[in-house]
Amino acid sequence: MSTQSIQTIAGITIPDSTLVREATAFIREAEDDLLFDHSRRVFAFGALHGQRRGLRPDLELLYVAAMFHDLGLTERYRTSDLRFEVDGANAAQNFLLQHGVDVADARKVWLGIALHTTPGIPQFLDPETALVIAGVETDVLGLGRDDLPADAVDAVTAAHPRPDFKNRILAAFHEGMKHRPDTTFGTMNDDVLAHFDPTFERVDFVDLILHNTWPE
């Protein structure tokens, strides 16, 4: 797989390959700026955590996993009655198989996306799986943010800014899940529905998002 750089963010190389370019184009067309920039930050933060932990992920696979991880929230992909995480995982797996990636590698990406809202498990799996949730937790919850160099964090957010991100990502979660509330059972996602729906009372997940260390 290619290691040439088309772009470097905070010292993290985005591989220059057909797979990466076509994944970027696919997600750029499907997602708005909110989710696209969030997904690029997830890749960068995940890769930075990989460096800190001494992990060596395949950056192409990590990139695809990060870019597809919230695809199930988009208008085109949120029509199923599955968990939104599974919608994105299925789309990413299909994309990879269609591009000649072997089944085992595609499965690592599937797991990384499917488990990105399930803490406590992914860190014991392959780096390409484990580092998706690491990037998500930093960008959404602020977890692990202080473990990364401040200049690297600043470089990532300069490349992909976070204007009113906390409130906007919560709204995107709600839009992507409100029509399939049963899929949030047993996950942190039901806290999102509780925040927007007065018949719900759980607010723990939202509290973590709204009161984490990000300044906006």
C-alpha positions in Angstrom: 0.0 0.0 0.0 1.2 3.5 -0.8 2.9 5.6 1.8 3.3 8.8 -0.3 1.6 11.8 1.2 -1.1 13.9 -0.4 -1.5 15.7 2.9 0.0 15.7 6.4 -1.9 16.8 9.4 -0.1 17.2 12.7 2.7 15.0 11.3 0.2 12.3 10.4 0.5 11.3 6.7 -2.7 10.7 4.8 -1.6 8.0 2.3 -1.7 8.8 -1.4 -3.5 5.9 -2.9 -6.5 5.2 -5.1 -8.4 3.7 -2.1 -7.9 6.8 0.1 -8.7 9.3 -2.7 -11.9 7.4 -3.6 -12.9 7.1 0.0 -12.4 10.8 0.5 -14.5 11.6 -2.6 -17.2 9.2 -1.5 -17.5 10.7 2.0 -17.1 14.3 0.8 -20.1 13.7 -1.5 -22.2 12.0 1.2 -21.5 14.1 4.3 -21.7 17.8 5.2 -18.8 19.8 6.5 -19.7 18.9 10.1 -19.3 15.1 9.7 -16.5 15.3 7.1 -14.3 17.5 9.3 -15.2 15.4 12.3 -14.2 12.2 10.5 -10.8 13.7 9.4 -10.1 14.7 12.9 -11.0 11.2 14.1 -8.4 9.8 11.7 -5.7 12.2 12.9 -6.4 11.9 16.6 -6.6 8.1 16.2 -3.3 8.0 14.4 -1.7 10.2 17.1 -3.0 7.9 19.8 -1.5 5.1 17.9 1.9 6.7 17.9 1.6 7.4 21.6 0.7 3.7 22.3 3.3 2.3 20.0 0.7 0.8 17.6 1.4 0.6 13.9 -2.0 0.6 12.1 -2.4 0.3 8.3 -3.2 4.0 7.8 -5.3 3.3 4.7 -7.6 1.1 6.7 -7.7 3.4 9.6 -8.5 6.3 7.3 -11.4 4.5 5.7 -12.7 3.4 9.1 -12.6 7.0 10.4 -14.1 8.5 7.3 -17.0 6.1 7.2 -17.7 5.8 10.9 -20.6 8.3 11.0 -22.0 7.7 7.5 -25.1 6.0 9.1 -26.1 9.5 10.4 -26.5 10.9 6.9 -29.8 11.3 5.1 -28.9 8.7 2.4 -27.7 6.0 4.9 -30.0 6.5 7.9 -33.1 4.8 6.5 -32.5 1.4 8.0 -33.7 0.0 11.3 -30.1 -0.9 12.2 -27.8 0.9 14.6 -26.3 3.8 12.7 -22.9 2.4 13.5 -23.8 -0.8 11.6 -25.0 1.2 8.6 -21.6 2.9 8.3 -19.7 -0.4 9.0 -21.6 -2.2 6.3 -21.0 0.6 3.8 -17.3 0.7 4.6 -17.0 -3.1 4.3 -18.7 -3.1 0.9 -16.6 -0.2 -0.3 -13.4 -2.0 0.7 -14.4 -5.3 -0.8 -15.3 -3.6 -4.0 -11.8 -2.1 -4.1 -10.0 -5.4 -3.7 -9.3 -5.3 0.0 -9.3 -8.7 1.6 -12.1 -9.9 3.8 -10.0 -9.9 7.0 -8.9 -6.3 6.6 -12.4 -5.2 5.7 -13.6 -6.9 8.8 -11.2 -4.9 11.0 -12.7 -1.7 9.6 -16.2 -3.1 10.1 -15.5 -3.7 13.7 -13.9 -0.3 14.3 -17.0 1.4 13.0 -19.5 -0.9 14.6 -17.8 -0.6 18.0 -17.0 3.1 18.0 -19.7 3.8 20.5 -18.9 0.8 22.6 -16.0 1.6 25.0 -14.0 -1.1 26.8 -13.7 -3.6 24.0 -12.1 -2.1 20.8 -8.7 -1.3 22.5 -8.1 -5.1 22.8 -8.5 -5.6 19.0 -6.4 -4.8 16.0 -5.0 -1.2 15.8 -7.2 -0.3 12.9 -10.2 -1.2 15.0 -8.9 0.1 18.3 -7.9 3.6 17.1 -11.2 4.6 15.6 -12.9 4.8 19.0 -9.7 6.5 20.4 -10.1 9.3 17.8 -13.9 9.5 18.4 -13.5 9.7 22.2 -11.0 12.6 21.9 -13.0 14.6 19.4 -16.5 14.1 20.9 -15.8 13.6 24.6 -12.4 15.2 25.1 -11.0 11.9 26.4 -7.3 11.5 25.8 -7.0 15.1 24.5 -4.5 16.0 27.2 -2.4 13.0 26.4 -1.7 14.4 22.9 0.8 17.2 22.2 -1.0 20.5 22.4 0.6 21.7 19.1 -0.6 18.5 17.4 -4.2 19.0 18.6 -4.1 22.6 17.5 -2.8 21.6 14.0 -5.7 19.1 13.6 -8.3 21.6 14.6 -6.7 24.3 12.4 -7.0 21.9 9.4 -10.5 20.8 10.3 -12.1 23.4 12.7 -14.9 22.7 15.2 -17.3 25.6 15.0 -20.0 25.0 17.7 -19.2 21.3 17.3 -20.7 20.1 20.6 -24.2 21.3 19.8 -24.0 20.5 16.1 -22.8 16.9 16.6 -25.5 16.3 19.1 -28.1 17.5 16.6 -26.6 15.2 13.9 -26.8 12.3 16.3 -30.4 13.1 17.1 -31.4 13.4 13.4 -29.7 10.1 12.6 -31.4 8.1 15.4 -34.7 9.7 16.4 -36.7 7.6 13.9 -35.1 4.3 15.2 -35.0 4.8 19.0 -34.9 1.1 19.7 -31.5 0.9 18.2 -30.1 3.0 21.1 -31.1 0.6 23.8 -28.1 -0.5 25.9 -25.8 2.2 24.4 -24.8 5.7 25.2 -26.9 6.8 22.2 -30.1 6.8 24.3 -28.7 9.7 26.2 -28.9 11.7 23.0 -32.6 11.0 22.5 -33.2 11.8 26.2 -31.7 15.2 25.6 -34.0 16.1 22.8 -37.2 14.2 23.8 -38.9 15.2 27.1 -40.1 11.6 27.6 -36.5 10.6 28.1 -34.6 11.6 31.3 -31.1 10.2 30.8 -28.5 12.9 30.1 -25.2 11.4 31.1 -23.7 11.1 27.6 -24.8 14.6 26.7 -23.3 15.9 29.9 -19.9 14.4 29.0 -20.1 16.1 25.6 -21.2 19.5 26.8 -18.9 19.7 29.8 -15.7 18.2 28.4 -12.5 20.2 28.0 -13.1 21.6 24.5 -13.4 25.3 24.7 -16.3 26.1 22.5 
